[in-house]
Amino acid sequence: MAPLSRDDLAKRVADDIPYGAYVNLGIGAPTLVADHLDPERDVTLHTENGLLGMGRAAVGDEIDPDLINAGKIPVIAEPGAAYFHHADSFAMMRGGHLDVCVLGAFQVSTQGDLANWHTGEPDAIPAVGGAMDLAIGAKQVWVMTDLLTKDGSSKLVEACTYPLTGIGCVSRVYTDHAVIAVGRDGAHVIELFGTTLVELNELTGLSLEMA
């Protein structure tokens, strides 16, 4: 079995979302989760630009340039969807009304610290968006990302070296190589994809164990 594709990883995340949950999907790869949700699970998607009841990505004649998610991707609105002011959307995020948010990341520490808005490089453009609000406001924060950067560095690290988005906020990391629980007790592997635990430890430089 090979490491998971982005779509297969998105489906793996979607399968873990609880029935009836209110969920925010971050910009980038996490938006793919919307395309893999089972309607029978009654999950309601929230997007920070002011829509509750967001659906999957729009295709063909469904595309409306005025109906987009936070990443500017055209989406559909589910029956009963509601539109509202940006400030109201952030009040939902900060007020603890979201059960799960799925974010991308530059780095996640084994203790659950998140760095996803800035690499700290002098010429890098900061892009915090609503990530800090989601990191402290959602009941569960999951990260969906490739395990490795383009230069082969691990995004799962002992301690983040980039500016932090949130401290101890992430509980689970979904990568193309493994699903990993993180937090106060450190990191533990839940599931492996196309790799062994020994290989995963070599890729990350960590001493991970199975949950």
Secondary structure, 3 states (H helix, E strand, C coil): CCCCCHHHHHHHHHHHCCCCCEEEECCCHHHHHHHHCCHHHCCEEEECCCEEEEEEECCHHHCCCCCECCCCCEEEEEEEEEECCHHHHHHHHHCCCCCEEEECCCEEECCCCEECCCCCCCCCCCCCCCHHHHHHHCCEEEEECCCECCCCCECEECCCCCCCCECCCEEEEECCCEEEECCCCCCEEEEECCCCHHHHHHHHCCCCEEC
